[in-house]
């Protein structure tokens, strides 16, 4: 269990450095767990300016049932028609960190594709849950402990909730980017 904890802390530190430096490999490669397609009029010759997207997402989304809010979303160009985005790392608000995203502007198809890529920390968090389930005997009938099963259930519920919040944020970014791209500013 301590191994998973140490690996999780190291992964989080490395991931924070890669995010903060806008590492192209980290931001563009990985397990895509959500994809959205948004139609666009694609009236612009170029992409929406980063400043426009930043102006659209300075807000912090309030989390349902908690009263807390999420950090703003920041953007960086990582390809010819591709922008990467993530939550601001150093913020007064706690980032979810479950995934980051790519915006692919496809002029020929007149659409914006949003791809949600799972963070490395999420892998280790899930591995820790699985390891804990096996070691704590939450699924073994001979060693079953109701509190272990409750912890397992709460961890799974937390991951499902954070996934939904991340999915909604990705959809908001994609819709806004498609709307901005549809606005002619030549």
Secondary structure, DSSP 8 states (H G I E B T S, - for coil): -HHHHHHHHHHHHHHHHHHHTT-HHHHHSS-EEEEEEEE----SSS---HHHHHHHT-S--B-TTT--B---EEEEEEETTEEEEEE-SSSSS----SEEEEEEEETTTTEEEEEEEE-HHHHHHHHHHHHHHHHHTSS-TTT--HHHHHHHHHHHHHHHHHHHHHHHHHHHHHHHHHHHHHS---
